[in-house]
C-alpha cells in the first residue's frame, strides 16, 4: 500500500460529469477561460511526460487521458482547467495565471508552475523525518534496508542511498514476468542522504506512486522541503530536472562504466563505493540495469544485490525472502 495514497474519494458521477463536460474539438472553448489549455511543450510534449505530470494532479494518481483531464488531438495536448478546478481550485487558478490568459502555455511557464505547486499536488511531507516515518526508514543501520554509497554526476557530494531489501528482491523475482524488466512495487522508496564532511547536507527521495511513476522530493539540511537540490556543480529543480534525467536515455557515471571504475569527471571523482564481491560482470551484463532503466531507476540495486549473494554462495531459493531465480541462465544460478 502506497503510504502517500490519498484518503479523498470523489463522487464518481459528479466528477465524471465535470471531466467529460466539454471537448477540445469545440474551438470556442480553447484557452484558459474556455476550459481547455493547449500544453505547448515542444519536444517535451510526449504522452509519457504529460501522463506523469497531469496524472499526478489526480487523487490518487492515474491515467489523465482515461480520466478526461487531458486530451490529445493529433500531436497537440490539452488540459481541462475546469476539471482541474474540481480537483484543486487553487492549483487550477495558478495554472490559469501562469498561462496569462493565452490559449496555450509553453514549457518554461509550465515548468515554473509545476515546481511551485508540486509539493501541494503530491502532498509532500512537511519534514524529512515525517517522510522517513511514513516509508518506515529508520536510518542507515536499519537491517531491512540495503545501502549503496555513490559519488557521481548528480552531485560532488557522496550519496548514501537506501532501499528496502525485500522490494529489490521483489523486482528481481518479477523480472521475467515483467518482460525482462526490473519493476518496483508501489510504495517503493529510494532515500538518498547527501553527505559532506560526514554530515547530511540534503535528502532526496523517490517514492513509487499508484500509476507506476515516481514522486521526487528534496529536503534541505534542516529537514524542510526544498524546491531544488543543493547539488554541486549546479542545483537541480524539483521535479522537472529530476524527471529530465530519469526519463531520458543518457548514461551517467559511475554506473555507465561499472563494473570497471569510472574516470574522474570535470568536478571530481565518480565512484560506486562497493567492494569486488558486488562487481559481477555477468550479472551487470544480464540485467543491463542502468541502460535499460526499465522503471526510470538509474542505480544498479538489483545488480549489486544479486552479485553480493552470488559471491557469498547464498542459496536464494532457501533465503528468508524466498526468491525464485529459475529465469537466470544456469551459470548465474546460485548453488
JOUR-V755330 format. One record per pair of residues at least 12 apart in sequence whose ideal C-beta (glycine too) atoms are under 6 Angstrom apart, sorted by the first residue. I is the first residue (numbers start at 1). GAP is how many residues later the second one is. Records with the same first field share a line. If there is no record, write none. Layout:
I->GAP, GAP
This chain:
2->184, 185, 208
3->131, 132
5->55
6->53, 54
8->51
18->65, 68
19->48, 49, 64
20->48
22->13
24->12, 47, 49, 54
30->73
31->72
32->49, 64, 67
35->45, 46, 47
36->42, 44
37->42, 44, 62
38->40, 65, 66
39->38, 40
40->64, 66
41->66
42->65
44->63
45->32
50->20, 27
52->161
54->15, 16
55->156
56->65, 66
57->64
60->150
61->148, 149, 150
62->149
69->14
91->26
94->23
95->18
98->15
111->129
115->112, 122
118->121
119->106
122->93
124->93, 101
127->96
128->75, 91, 95
129->94
135->54
137->54
140->20
144->20
145->17, 19
146->17, 19
147->15
148->13
149->124
150->122
151->118, 120
152->101, 102, 118
153->99, 100
154->77
155->39, 76
156->76, 111, 112
157->37, 39
158->37
159->33, 35
160->33
161->31
162->29
163->27, 138
166->155
167->17, 18, 21
168->133, 134, 137
169->152, 154
170->15
171->13, 131
172->130
173->150, 151
176->151
181->113
182->112, 120
183->112
184->24, 111
186->22, 24
187->21
188->20
189->18
190->16
191->14
192->12
201->20, 29
202->18, 28
203->16
204->14
205->12
216->22, 23, 26
218->20
233->34
246->50
253->17
254->16, 17, 18
255->35, 45
258->14
259->20, 22, 25
277->31, 34
278->26, 29, 30
280->27
282->50
283->20, 23, 24
284->19
287->15, 16
289->14
310->24
314->20
315->19, 20
316->18
